[in-house]
Amino acid sequence: MNTLNRRRFLSATGGLAAFSLIGTIPMAYAQMSLDQARRERLVGEQRDGLLGALVNRQDIIQLVEGINADRMNAYRGIAQAENISIDQVQAIAAEKIFSRLPAGSIIMDANGRWVEK
């Protein structure tokens, strides 16, 4: 997506207001909050706009799966509404998520490695 189209997309979605659901956690998924899991370095943000589990713990896996299902539903809706590919939506979402994370958060770099932001 070129810069002009990206600006139009961001404008049309209210600065990605549609992504406001990202990071919300229905309590059915896990007892731990996303913020707490991030602080404890149990999860990291991937380049595809999805969350990754950094540990093999059932509560964390459930948290990640639940959040990712919600995100993918939102991404599909945005892609359809904006008539762009889901890959484009996910790339923009990842940029937005990365920009909002505090220093010290775990993210996936361009080589697929987990690194500290």
Sequence and secondary structure as in RCSB ss.txt:
>XXXX:A:sequence
MNTLNRRRFLSATGGLAAFSLIGTIPMAYAQMSLDQARRERLVGEQRDGLLGALVNRQDIIQLVEGINADRMNAY
RGIAQAENISIDQVQAIAAEKIFSRLPAGSIIMDANGRWVEK
>XXXX:A:secstr
  HHHHHHHHHHTTTTGGGGGTT   TTT SS HHHHHHTTSEEE TTS EEESS  HHHHHHHHHHHHHHHHHH
HHHHHHHT  HHHHHHHHHHHHHHHS TT EEE TTS EEE 
